[in-house]
Amino acid sequence: MSDDATLKKYMRLKKDVETAQRRADQAQGALDQLMKTLEKDYGCETLKEAKTKLKSLQKQEEKVRGEFETAVEIFEEKWEEQLQESE
């Protein structure tokens, strides 16, 4: 391989490495920002804590949804006649 071809290959590889490094830096910055948001909004310092918090919130949401559906059924049973009259 000639010196000129070697230099071109080196420059291309150097450019590829610099591009990859910039992308890695951007990804790290985005990750850092997301982790700060997780800590600020939800008090989670790690991804494991965030997953645990998510499961807890999902269980809570499921419970509240069930309570709401029960309340709607009770409401509809109690006010069924008035609801039908207003239609």
N, C-alpha and C positions, 0 to 999 in steps of 0.2 A: 504494500500500500504506500502511495507516495505521501510526502509530508503535507501536501496541499489537501489530499483526501482525508488524511488523519486529522488535520486541523478542522476541516468541515464537519467530520463526524463528531469530534470533540465539542465543537460549538453547538451542534444540534443536540447532543446529549446534555450539555450544560443548560441549554434553553429548556429542555424537557424537565430537567431536575428543578430548575427555578420555577417553572409553571406548576409542577407538582407541589413544591414547597408553599407557593402562594395559596393553592387550593387547600392544602392541609392547614395552613394558618387561618384561612377563612372558616373552615369547618370547625377548628378549635375555638375560634371567636364566637361562632354561632352556638356551639355547645356550652361554652362558658356563660353566655347570655341566657340560654334556656335554664341552666342550672341555677343562676341567680334568680330567675323568675320563679322557679319551683320553690326555692328557699323563701323568697319574699311572700309569695301568694299562698303557699301551702305548708311552709315550715319543714320542707324535705331537703336534706343535705345530700342525699344519695338517690340513685335511681331505684335501689331496693326499697328505700323508704317511700318513694313516690308510688311504686307498684302496690305496696301495702296500703297506702292511703287511698289509692284508686279502688282497690277491692272493698275497703271499708265504705267508701262513698257509694259504690255500686250497691252494696247490701242495704245501706241506708235509703237509697233511692227506691229500691225494690220494696222495702217496708212501707215507705211513705206512699208509693204508688198504690199498694194494696189498701192502705187505710183510706186513701182518696176514693178509690173505686167502691169501697164499702160505704163510704159516706154518700156517694152519688146514688147508690142503690137505695139506701135508706131514705134519702131525699125524694127520689122518684116514687117510691112506695107511698110515702106520706102525702105527697102533693100530686099524685097521679091524676086525680079528677080535675084539679084546678089547671094542671098543665094541658090536659086534653081540651078543656073548655076554652082556653085562650088560643087554640090553634084555629 
